């Protein structure tokens, strides 16, 4: 279908996970989305999640407060979408590194983190000290996070530049259309690791090169015992990562997001003085960026959420089984 690329597919997985949280209101699981491109905010058209940063954020994002938000999310089991699109790449890397390090240290409840443009945070060839630190943070989660209840989804359109140490740890991959020679070589080596014969590998590579939007290869030979072509279902929430169409109105202008209660969240953020190492003590003043008065409570009642539209039934309900967060995905594709 039109627009069913990597970010669209990630939105389907997010819908499945948030649907699970809504239906299991007593669960202590939580979903975190790291979005450096501002493409995921549309999920809140249908599902309650706090958005921090970006054009549609409830509050601004401070690049130095990753650890603070990790503690807040862990304390209240809150789902968060961190829109990093309005800060610099170095600032985004710092925030993600601090959050990932801290959540790895403190969490003991199921937590799934989705990293959009994962190669930014886990590059095959880190070129700066910040890249090395972010790679180390993600590597810790991927290699040793299972025992702490940590899982993640890695989204990339360039598998060749994603850390191989990270890529080889994933339990399942959804591979969409890829045509670049270097990236296809990486995919070929990755598929070859499953012990397929040359004919099977060639057949899967040919499929990947010809996939249209909405079609993908589910590759999970060990965990799901599946290597097969799948079709991504239609999203029920707005696809905010879609490209605008020249000469047509922007559909994003008409989207209404579910309102969220921010008072307790802002009070929690403002109650402590924040101490940075080798810096003077400072206090952040967090304020709401939204004006809606009718809001979902801070500790929302999932029964109040209307998820009308098509049923959440695709991808084998992978987000709704007992392995909700204790798995590692990688989404690979050239489309948004």
Secondary structure, 3 states (H helix, E strand, C coil): CCCCCHHHHHHHHHHHHHHHHHHCCCCCCEEEEEECCCCCHHHHHCCCCEEECCCCCCECCCCCCHHHHHHHHHHHCCCEEEECCCCCHHHHHHHHHHHHHHHHHHCCCCEEEEECCHHHCCECCCCCHHHHHHHHHHHHHHHHCHHHCEEEEEEECCHHHECHHHHCCCCEEEECCCCCHHHHHHHHHHHHCCCCCHHHHHHHHHHHHHCCCCEEEEEECCCCCEEEEEECCCCCCCCCCCCCCCCCCCHHHHCCCCCECCHHHHHHHHCCCECCCCCCCECCCCCCCCCCCCCECCCCCHHHCCCCCCCCCCHHHHHHCCCCCCCEEEEECCCC
